[in-house]
Amino acid sequence: MNASFQDRLISLVAGSQPQWKSELARQCGVSAPTVIRWLTDGHTCAGTLHLHAIAAYFEVPARWLATGDGPERVRTRRSH
């Protein structure tokens, strides 16, 4: 069984810098509470534009983030 969008996002934020929520919110053009909702509300998923911004932030394929299909291929993160 594939993990959900929420599960994949949670796995990406594990070990992130403390300011990741505000940085991700700024990159996506949303509020920090929206980012928290993506993590905590199992029925909430980021829209297409936000999904691509999240994938870019964590340097993972948007397709993997959205569906779990394909490799995660996390590269070494650059400093944000």
N, CA, C and O atoms as a Tinker XYZ file with bonds, in Angstrom:
   320  protein
     1  N      0.842000   -1.194000    0.000000    73     2
     2  CA     0.000000    0.000000    0.000000    64     1     3
     3  C      0.875000    1.242000    0.000000    63     2     4     5
     4  O      1.798000    1.347000    0.808000    81     3
     5  N      0.598000    2.188000   -0.900000    73     3     6
     6  CA     1.339000    3.435000   -0.948000    64     5     7
     7  C      0.998000    4.309000    0.244000    63     6     8     9
     8  O     -0.139000    4.337000    0.716000    81     7
     9  N      1.993000    5.012000    0.711000    73     7    10
    10  CA     1.751000    6.003000    1.749000    64     9    11
    11  C      0.948000    7.153000    1.134000    63    10    12    13
    12  O      0.901000    7.296000   -0.088000    81    11
    13  N      0.332000    7.952000    1.960000    73    11    14
    14  CA    -0.442000    9.092000    1.481000    64    13    15
    15  C      0.477000   10.293000    1.243000    63    14    16    17
    16  O      1.642000   10.289000    1.639000    81    15
    17  N     -0.074000   11.322000    0.586000    73    15    18
    18  CA     0.654000   12.584000    0.427000    64    17    19
    19  C      1.159000   13.056000    1.782000    63    18    20    21
    20  O      2.315000   13.451000    1.928000    81    19
    21  N      0.275000   13.009000    2.766000    73    19    22
    22  CA     0.624000   13.452000    4.117000    64    21    23
    23  C      1.810000   12.643000    4.660000    63    22    24    25
    24  O      2.741000   13.220000    5.222000    81    23
    25  N      1.785000   11.344000    4.501000    73    23    26
    26  CA     2.893000   10.497000    4.972000    64    25    27
    27  C      4.196000   10.851000    4.277000    63    26    28    29
    28  O      5.244000   10.932000    4.918000    81    27
    29  N      4.133000   11.064000    2.956000    73    27    30
    30  CA     5.341000   11.412000    2.213000    64    29    31
    31  C      5.874000   12.762000    2.647000    63    30    32    33
    32  O      7.085000   12.932000    2.782000    81    31
    33  N      4.987000   13.730000    2.871000    73    31    34
    34  CA     5.421000   15.049000    3.322000    64    33    35
    35  C      6.047000   14.964000    4.712000    63    34    36    37
    36  O      7.080000   15.584000    4.964000    81    35
    37  N      5.441000   14.215000    5.598000    73    35    38
    38  CA     5.997000   14.036000    6.948000    64    37    39
    39  C      7.390000   13.433000    6.872000    63    38    40    41
    40  O      8.286000   13.843000    7.609000    81    39
    41  N      7.579000   12.459000    5.983000    73    39    42
    42  CA     8.904000   11.847000    5.855000    64    41    43
    43  C      9.934000   12.852000    5.356000    63    42    44    45
    44  O     11.108000   12.763000    5.716000    81    43
    45  N      9.512000   13.798000    4.540000    73    43    46
    46  CA    10.433000   14.810000    4.031000    64    45    47
    47  C     10.834000   15.829000    5.083000    63    46    48    49
    48  O     11.968000   16.308000    5.079000    81    47
    49  N      9.927000   16.165000    5.978000    73    47    50
    50  CA    10.243000   17.205000    6.965000    64    49    51
    51  C     11.033000   16.671000    8.149000    63    50    52    53
    52  O     11.602000   17.448000    8.916000    81    51
    53  N     11.073000   15.358000    8.303000    73    51    54
    54  CA    11.852000   14.776000    9.404000    64    53    55
    55  C     13.308000   15.195000    9.241000    63    54    56    57
    56  O     13.920000   14.953000    8.201000    81    55
    57  N     13.840000   15.808000   10.249000    73    55    58
    58  CA    15.229000   16.228000   10.216000    64    57    59
    59  C     15.469000   17.561000    9.532000    63    58    60    61
    60  O     16.620000   17.970000    9.376000    81    59
    61  N     14.410000   18.252000    9.118000    73    59    62
    62  CA    14.578000   19.559000    8.487000    64    61    63
    63  C     14.939000   20.614000    9.519000    63    62    64    65
    64  O     14.746000   20.430000   10.721000    81    63
    65  N     15.456000   21.700000    9.031000    73    63    66
    66  CA    15.792000   22.827000    9.895000    64    65    67
    67  C     14.528000   23.392000   10.533000    63    66    68    69
    68  O     13.449000   23.295000    9.947000    81    67
    69  N     14.642000   23.983000   11.729000    73    67    70
    70  CA    13.442000   24.479000   12.434000    64    69    71
    71  C     12.601000   25.478000   11.632000    63    70    72    73
    72  O     11.387000   25.546000   11.820000    81    71
    73  N     13.217000   26.234000   10.763000    73    71    74
    74  CA    12.481000   27.273000   10.024000    64    73    75
    75  C     11.831000   26.769000    8.745000    63    74    76    77
    76  O     11.328000   27.571000    7.959000    81    75
    77  N     11.830000   25.455000    8.517000    73    75    78
    78  CA    11.324000   24.932000    7.250000    64    77    79
    79  C      9.872000   25.316000    6.989000    63    78    80    81
    80  O      9.504000   25.562000    5.841000    81    79
    81  N      9.035000   25.374000    8.030000    73    79    82
    82  CA     7.610000   25.680000    7.799000    64    81    83
    83  C      7.432000   27.071000    7.215000    63    82    84    85
    84  O      6.689000   27.253000    6.251000    81    83
    85  N      8.111000   28.053000    7.795000    73    83    86
    86  CA     7.958000   29.416000    7.278000    64    85    87
    87  C      8.602000   29.553000    5.905000    63    86    88    89
    88  O      8.072000   30.268000    5.054000    81    87
    89  N      9.725000   28.892000    5.667000    73    87    90
    90  CA    10.371000   28.943000    4.349000    64    89    91
    91  C      9.492000   28.288000    3.287000    63    90    92    93
    92  O      9.324000   28.829000    2.194000    81    91
    93  N      8.932000   27.127000    3.609000    73    91    94
    94  CA     8.072000   26.431000    2.657000    64    93    95
    95  C      6.807000   27.240000    2.394000    63    94    96    97
    96  O      6.367000   27.348000    1.250000    81    95
    97  N      6.226000   27.802000    3.432000    73    95    98
    98  CA     5.025000   28.630000    3.262000    64    97    99
    99  C      5.327000   29.811000    2.343000    63    98   100   101
   100  O      4.537000   30.123000    1.452000    81    99
   101  N      6.454000   30.459000    2.554000    73    99   102
   102  CA     6.843000   31.597000    1.714000    64   101   103
   103  C      7.040000   31.146000    0.259000    63   102   104   105
   104  O      6.577000   31.821000   -0.660000    81   103
   105  N      7.717000   30.021000    0.044000    73   103   106
   106  CA     7.960000   29.524000   -1.304000    64   105   107
   107  C      6.655000   29.176000   -2.017000    63   106   108   109
   108  O      6.531000   29.364000   -3.227000    81   107
   109  N      5.688000   28.670000   -1.261000    73   107   110
   110  CA     4.405000   28.261000   -1.847000    64   109   111
   111  C      3.392000   29.396000   -1.916000    63   110   112   113
   112  O      2.362000   29.265000   -2.577000    81   111
   113  N      3.671000   30.508000   -1.244000    73   111   114
   114  CA     2.723000   31.618000   -1.228000    64   113   115
   115  C      1.503000   31.347000   -0.380000    63   114   116   117
   116  O      0.406000   31.813000   -0.686000    81   115
   117  N      1.698000   30.579000    0.706000    73   115   118
   118  CA     0.604000   30.257000    1.625000    64   117   119
   119  C      1.028000   30.619000    3.046000    63   118   120   121
   120  O      2.170000   31.013000    3.284000    81   119
   121  N      0.107000   30.482000    3.971000    73   119   122
   122  CA     0.413000   30.751000    5.376000    64   121   123
   123  C      1.008000   29.503000    6.033000    63   122   124   125
   124  O      0.831000   28.384000    5.551000    81   123
   125  N      1.714000   29.723000    7.139000    73   123   126
   126  CA     2.262000   28.595000    7.906000    64   125   127
   127  C      1.145000   27.646000    8.369000    63   126   128   129
   128  O      1.351000   26.433000    8.346000    81   127
   129  N     -0.033000   28.149000    8.790000    73   127   130
   130  CA    -1.111000   27.219000    9.153000    64   129   131
   131  C     -1.536000   26.305000    8.001000    63   130   132   133
   132  O     -1.948000   25.170000    8.239000    81   131
   133  N     -1.443000   26.782000    6.763000    73   131   134
   134  CA    -1.766000   25.925000    5.617000    64   133   135
   135  C     -0.762000   24.787000    5.526000    63   134   136   137
   136  O     -1.145000   23.643000    5.282000    81   135
   137  N      0.508000   25.084000    5.718000    73   135   138
   138  CA     1.545000   24.050000    5.692000    64   137   139
   139  C      1.275000   23.031000    6.798000    63   138   140   141
   140  O      1.395000   21.826000    6.576000    81   139
   141  N      0.917000   23.504000    7.965000    73   139   142
   142  CA     0.611000   22.601000    9.085000    64   141   143
   143  C     -0.599000   21.734000    8.748000    63   142   144   145
   144  O     -0.629000   20.551000    9.088000    81   143
   145  N     -1.591000   22.313000    8.083000    73   143   146
   146  CA    -2.785000   21.550000    7.687000    64   145   147
   147  C     -2.406000   20.433000    6.712000    63   146   148   149
   148  O     -2.961000   19.337000    6.787000    81   147
   149  N     -1.459000   20.701000    5.788000    73   147   150
   150  CA    -1.008000   19.648000    4.877000    64   149   151
   151  C     -0.420000   18.473000    5.650000    63   150   152   153
   152  O     -0.508000   17.326000    5.212000    81   151
   153  N      0.179000   18.766000    6.803000    73   151   154
   154  CA     0.812000   17.720000    7.611000    64   153   155
   155  C     -0.162000   16.986000    8.521000    63   154   156   157
   156  O      0.053000   15.818000    8.845000    81   155
   157  N     -1.219000   17.651000    8.932000    73   155   158
   158  CA    -2.074000   17.093000    9.971000    64   157   159
   159  C     -3.457000   16.653000    9.513000    63   158   160   161
   160  O     -4.078000   15.808000   10.158000    81   159
   161  N     -3.945000   17.205000    8.420000    73   159   162
   162  CA    -5.285000   16.878000    7.947000    64   161   163
   163  C     -5.178000   15.835000    6.839000    63   162   164   165
   164  O     -4.751000   16.153000    5.729000    81   163
   165  N     -5.552000   14.622000    7.124000    73   163   166
   166  CA    -5.456000   13.535000    6.163000    64   165   167
   167  C     -6.293000   13.725000    4.916000    63   166   168   169
   168  O     -6.129000   12.984000    3.947000    81   167
   169  N     -7.189000   14.703000    4.917000    73   167   170
   170  CA    -8.049000   14.942000    3.763000    64   169   171
   171  C     -7.575000   16.132000    2.935000    63   170   172   173
   172  O     -8.164000   16.438000    1.899000    81   171
   173  N     -6.517000   16.804000    3.382000    73   171   174
   174  CA    -6.019000   17.973000    2.685000    64   173   175
   175  C     -4.770000   17.610000    1.895000    63   174   176   177
   176  O     -3.838000   17.004000    2.425000    81   175
   177  N     -4.764000   17.981000    0.644000    73   175   178
   178  CA    -3.590000   17.769000   -0.210000    64   177   179
   179  C     -3.298000   19.089000   -0.907000    63   178   180   181
   180  O     -4.214000   19.840000   -1.242000    81   179
   181  N     -2.042000   19.361000   -1.120000    73   179   182
   182  CA    -1.656000   20.586000   -1.806000    64   181   183
   183  C     -2.149000   20.547000   -3.248000    63   182   184   185
   184  O     -2.195000   19.487000   -3.872000    81   183
   185  N     -2.511000   21.705000   -3.764000    73   183   186
   186  CA    -2.889000   21.797000   -5.166000    64   185   187
   187  C     -1.670000   21.643000   -6.062000    63   186   188   189
   188  O     -0.542000   21.570000   -5.574000    81   187
   189  N     -1.889000   21.594000   -7.347000    73   187   190
   190  CA    -0.814000   21.336000   -8.304000    64   189   191
   191  C      0.335000   22.329000   -8.187000    63   190   192   193
   192  O      1.494000   21.920000   -8.128000    81   191
   193  N      0.040000   23.611000   -8.155000    73   191   194
   194  CA     1.112000   24.601000   -8.060000    64   193   195
   195  C      1.884000   24.458000   -6.758000    63   194   196   197
   196  O      3.112000   24.534000   -6.746000    81   195
   197  N      1.166000   24.253000   -5.670000    73   195   198
   198  CA     1.830000   24.088000   -4.377000    64   197   199
   199  C      2.633000   22.793000   -4.342000    63   198   200   201
   200  O      3.723000   22.743000   -3.772000    81   199
   201  N      2.095000   21.765000   -4.944000    73   199   202
   202  CA     2.773000   20.477000   -4.981000    64   201   203
   203  C      4.142000   20.615000   -5.654000    63   202   204   205
   204  O      5.133000   20.066000   -5.171000    81   203
   205  N      4.192000   21.337000   -6.754000    73   203   206
   206  CA     5.459000   21.535000   -7.456000    64   205   207
   207  C      6.425000   22.378000   -6.624000    63   206   208   209
   208  O      7.630000   22.126000   -6.634000    81   207
   209  N      5.912000   23.367000   -5.911000    73   207   210
   210  CA     6.773000   24.186000   -5.050000    64   209   211
   211  C      7.311000   23.363000   -3.886000    63   210   212   213
   212  O      8.478000   23.503000   -3.517000    81   211
   213  N      6.480000   22.513000   -3.308000    73   211   214
   214  CA     6.923000   21.642000   -2.211000    64   213   215
   215  C      7.995000   20.684000   -2.722000    63   214   216   217
   216  O      9.026000   20.495000   -2.077000    81   215
   217  N      7.747000   20.086000   -3.874000    73   215   218
   218  CA     8.714000   19.147000   -4.454000    64   217   219
   219  C     10.039000   19.852000   -4.732000    63   218   220   221
   220  O     11.103000   19.288000   -4.474000    81   219
   221  N      9.990000   21.060000   -5.246000    73   219   222
   222  CA    11.218000   21.812000   -5.510000    64   221   223
   223  C     11.952000   22.117000   -4.206000    63   222   224   225
   224  O     13.175000   21.998000   -4.138000    81   223
   225  N     11.217000   22.504000   -3.183000    73   223   226
   226  CA    11.835000   22.827000   -1.892000    64   225   227
   227  C     12.593000   21.625000   -1.332000    63   226   228   229
   228  O     13.719000   21.758000   -0.853000    81   227
   229  N     11.964000   20.449000   -1.398000    73   227   230
   230  CA    12.586000   19.242000   -0.843000    64   229   231
   231  C     13.402000   18.465000   -1.879000    63   230   232   233
   232  O     13.974000   17.420000   -1.570000    81   231
   233  N     13.452000   18.987000   -3.115000    73   231   234
   234  CA    14.226000   18.381000   -4.198000    64   233   235
   235  C     13.839000   16.920000   -4.447000    63   234   236   237
   236  O     14.687000   16.029000   -4.505000    81   235
   237  N     12.539000   16.709000   -4.589000    73   235   238
   238  CA    11.997000   15.385000   -4.924000    64   237   239
   239  C     11.077000   15.552000   -6.130000    63   238   240   241
   240  O     10.599000   16.656000   -6.392000    81   239
   241  N     10.826000   14.474000   -6.864000    73   239   242
   242  CA     9.898000   14.566000   -8.000000    64   241   243
   243  C      8.465000   14.847000   -7.539000    63   242   244   245
   244  O      7.979000   14.228000   -6.593000    81   243
   245  N      7.806000   15.771000   -8.204000    73   243   246
   246  CA     6.420000   16.103000   -7.857000    64   245   247
   247  C      5.512000   14.884000   -8.017000    63   246   248   249
   248  O      4.585000   14.695000   -7.229000    81   247
   249  N      5.768000   14.071000   -9.016000    73   247   250
   250  CA     4.951000   12.869000   -9.217000    64   249   251
   251  C      5.035000   11.948000   -8.009000    63   250   252   253
   252  O      4.019000   11.427000   -7.548000    81   251
   253  N      6.251000   11.747000   -7.493000    73   251   254
   254  CA     6.413000   10.897000   -6.311000    64   253   255
   255  C      5.672000   11.503000   -5.124000    63   254   256   257
   256  O      4.980000   10.796000   -4.393000    81   255
   257  N      5.818000   12.813000   -4.935000    73   255   258
   258  CA     5.159000   13.462000   -3.803000    64   257   259
   259  C      3.648000   13.327000   -3.900000    63   258   260   261
   260  O      2.984000   13.071000   -2.896000    81   259
   261  N      3.103000   13.493000   -5.085000    73   259   262
   262  CA     1.653000   13.436000   -5.268000    64   261   263
   263  C      1.086000   12.031000   -5.161000    63   262   264   265
   264  O      0.036000   11.821000   -4.555000    81   263
   265  N      1.793000   11.060000   -5.757000    73   263   266
   266  CA     1.190000    9.732000   -5.896000    64   265   267
   267  C      1.952000    8.606000   -5.214000    63   266   268   269
   268  O      1.389000    7.545000   -4.945000    81   267
   269  N      3.229000    8.833000   -4.932000    73   267   270
   270  CA     4.068000    7.767000   -4.394000    64   269   271
   271  C      4.665000    6.907000   -5.487000    63   270   272   273
   272  O      5.428000    5.984000   -5.201000    81   271
   273  N      4.327000    7.198000   -6.747000    73   271   274
   274  CA     4.862000    6.436000   -7.880000    64   273   275
   275  C      6.272000    6.915000   -8.216000    63   274   276   277
   276  O      6.582000    8.103000   -8.135000    81   275
   277  N      7.102000    5.969000   -8.588000    73   275   278
   278  CA     8.462000    6.308000   -8.978000    64   277   279
   279  C      9.362000    6.461000   -7.770000    63   278   280   281
   280  O      8.912000    6.370000   -6.628000    81   279
   281  N     10.627000    6.691000   -8.032000    73   279   282
   282  CA    11.584000    6.817000   -6.934000    64   281   283
   283  C     11.496000    8.180000   -6.257000    63   282   284   285
   284  O     11.170000    9.189000   -6.882000    81   283
   285  N     11.790000    8.178000   -4.984000    73   283   286
   286  CA    11.809000    9.439000   -4.235000    64   285   287
   287  C     13.012000   10.278000   -4.650000    63   286   288   289
   288  O     12.896000   11.495000   -4.794000    81   287
   289  N     14.145000    9.651000   -4.838000    73   287   290
   290  CA    15.381000   10.296000   -5.263000    64   289   291
   291  C     15.690000   11.597000   -4.548000    63   290   292   293
   292  O     15.882000   12.626000   -5.196000    81   291
   293  N     15.740000   11.570000   -3.242000    73   291   294
   294  CA    16.113000   12.762000   -2.486000    64   293   295
   295  C     17.591000   13.004000   -2.699000    63   294   296   297
   296  O     18.413000   12.118000   -2.464000    81   295
   297  N     17.932000   14.199000   -3.141000    73   295   298
   298  CA    19.324000   14.595000   -3.282000    64   297   299
   299  C     19.743000   15.336000   -2.029000    63   298   300   301
   300  O     18.907000   15.673000   -1.190000    81   299
   301  N     21.008000   15.584000   -1.904000    73   299   302
   302  CA    21.501000   16.371000   -0.777000    64   301   303
   303  C     20.879000   17.745000   -0.870000    63   302   304   305
   304  O     20.952000   18.403000   -1.907000    81   303
   305  N     20.269000   18.173000    0.213000    73   303   306
   306  CA    19.604000   19.482000    0.222000    64   305   307
   307  C     20.623000   20.586000    0.311000    63   306   308   309
   308  O     21.630000   20.476000    1.010000    81   307
   309  N     20.345000   21.654000   -0.412000    73   307   310
   310  CA    21.198000   22.831000   -0.308000    64   309   311
   311  C     20.727000   23.646000    0.885000    63   310   312   313
   312  O     19.624000   23.428000    1.385000    81   311
   313  N     21.533000   24.563000    1.338000    73   311   314
   314  CA    21.140000   25.419000    2.470000    64   313   315
   315  C     20.051000   26.362000    2.016000    63   314   316   317
   316  O     20.136000   26.961000    0.944000    81   315
   317  N     19.025000   26.488000    2.839000    73   315   318
   318  CA    17.928000   27.416000    2.553000    64   317   319
   319  C     18.030000   28.597000    3.449000    63   318   320
   320  O     17.199000   29.503000    3.372000    81   319
